[in-house]
Amino acid sequence: MGTKFVRVRKDGFGNITHLLTNDGHVVSIDEARTMAQNGEVDSLSDLHADGTWEINNTAGSTEYGKGNNLD
């Protein structure tokens, strides 16, 4: 099982700056994005400071699902 993000911290502009993992680690948005791109995060393949994210729809597929409810 990979990492899950359970909480977010935002700056004064509403951008996500840090995320809390299910094992209690706080990571910056840049670290979290790298983790997602490296396949270390359950379901996410990319994420952004504005709360948008991408997931790979099926294994081996080049199509991605997108959403904006992370924040």
N, C-alpha and C positions, 0 to 999 in steps of 0.2 A: 504494500500500500504506500502511496506517495504522500507528500505533504498536502495539507489543506489549510487555507487561510480562513481564520475565524473572526477577525476584526480588522478594521482599517483606522488609520489616523490621517486626518486631513490638515492642510494648511489653511490660512485665512481666505484663500481663493477657491476652496472646495476641492483642490487636487489632492489625491492620495499621496502621502509621503512615506508611510510605513505600514506594514501589515504584520499581524500577529499570527503565528502558525499554531496548529493544533497541539504541538509539543512545547509551546510556551516561548519560542524564539521570536524576537522582533527583527524584521528585515526591512531594508529600504525598498522603495518601489523599484529601483534599478536592480537590486539583488533578486527581488521577487520575479521580475521580468526575465532575468537570466535563468532562474530556476524553472520557470514555466517553459521557456524555449528549450531547455535541456531535458524536458520530460520529467522533472522532479516533483511536479505538482499534479495532483489528481485532476484530470479532465481539462486543464488549461494548457493551451499551447502558446499563448501570448497575452499580455495584459498591459494596460496603460494607466497613467496617473489620473485620467478623467473618469475612471471606473469602467471603461469599455474593455472587453476581453474577446478572445477567440478560442474556439475549441476545434480540434480535428474531428469531423463528423464520423468517419469510419477509419479503421486501421488501414494505412497505406493510401488513403485518399488525399488528393490535393485540394479538396473543397473544405472550407471552414465555416462553422457556425459562428455568429457574432452576437454579442449582447452588451448591455450597459447597466447592469444592476449590481455590480461589485460594490459600489459605494453605498 
